[in-house]
Amino acid sequence: MNAVIVGAYWGDEGKGKIVDLLASQADWVVRFNGGDNAGHTIVANGKQVILHILPAGVIQGKNVAIGPDMFFNPKTFFADYDAVVKAGFRIIGKILIDERAHVIMPYHIALDAGGEASGKLGTTKRGIGPVAKDKASRTEDITVHDLVSGDFKEKIKAVVAAKVNELLQHKVVERAADLNRYAEEIYSEYSRYAAKLRSYVGSCTYTFNEELKNGKSLLLEGAQATLLDVVHGTRPYVTSSNCTAGGAAANLGIDLRKFKIIAIVKAYPTRVGEGHFPTELGNYEETKKERKGEMLTATEKKKAIDGDLKLLGKWIRQDGGEFGATTGRPRRTGFPDFVALRYSGMINSVDEWVITKIDVLSGKPFRAAVAYEKDGRKTTRFPFKLEGWKPVYGKKEYFWRQMSESEETAAVKKGYDALPEGMKEYIRDLVTAIGIPVSMVSIGPQREKTVIKDVLKRTREYLK
Ligand code: IMP
């Protein structure tokens, strides 16, 4: 099976686990967008590994690749590599890094951290915006091809010289006279990476078109998610890459008709960084101060159940471990949003949803947005500018109590019918609101906590 995996909301949908699960059937696992702003958490053999740039399939010894439209930070690549080895996994598959990928340089990171976007958009400070800007400039960019070629030193000197004003303005270098030394320092660090990377560099486009012709299967691992897409997302509060399924075809130069499109929907949306979030529970300024492990007391839980939405948002965040894998920032949490999901389903041409982290909602009453409203106007479309749009919630309140360990095991074994009634009601409403069936329901972080049996069959029945 060839499949593209994308996130349905604003990222952090738990794609790492699902990619890891599906990877066993794939010959290659390929990242096609973004850079080390992503953080994919995988729990396997009782160990947790967080990967930022290496595709999750590496854990299973699969061939992995970094696509041509990616932003590549060599330092993170080696850190990921070491993390995998340190966790006891063996890297036995091939690693392919596309020569067209753009290299994140130290000044991209410095410009991102010190730039306007880091505060205004709440970026991950990994240099993504600045490297994307250089890519678009076509004159100040450095590709993986440049990195491993003989004239890398001249290239880096020329680029640093061309950027003199920007680097001085943002105090990346203090004086113009320091430029040469700065370029030399970068060269010294990056030429060491280049020496170690050279054997991995090649063309994804040729490799994958040939592999597909030879009947090999590809799993394309999206990073970030649909609503962070640079074109279709909630601009300007987006990342700088194409995060949609169509982006995978454009970025890799492959035929998407050969792929199944799977979107990962976390049972509740979350968002990190700035930007509008119609179904947000609580407010971001307070969320920012929260720390991981600040669990709710029994009284607070009761209050949340009785309608304190701020506490409900905190409860979901703490139970769901909703703290950034890359930055550690607390994630904003919200009620499910069928307006956003309908949009996501449409622009990705989704074949199947995979619902993740549904267990986190156990014991918590919640509703789902079915439309938005502004100045007495109602819409079921996802507006380009979300300012002022308020969610209109469906009448139904969803609730089911926490499943015991043995109930979870039974659900995995017996399949969809064994899930709690309230959970199935929510899934049914999600499926019918959006018109796309579900193929898997994840009820815990471990591989084995995934319900697959009869899920597609039953949710297709909802659509008849
Ligand atoms: P950047 O990609 O670092 O430029 O950040 C732009 C926006 O995308 C910020 O709001 C980030 O928090 C968000 N973002 C980037 N990568 C991820 C991710 O992997 N998960 C969730 N949000 C992300």
Boltz pocket constraint, residues with backbone or C-beta under 6 A from the ligand:
constraints:
  - pocket:
      binder: B
      contacts: [[A, 10], [A, 11], [A, 12], [A, 37], [A, 38], [A, 39], [A, 121], [A, 122], [A, 123], [A, 124], [A, 125], [A, 126], [A, 127], [A, 128], [A, 129], [A, 223], [A, 224], [A, 228], [A, 237], [A, 238], [A, 239], [A, 240], [A, 272], [A, 273], [A, 274]]
      max_distance: 6.0
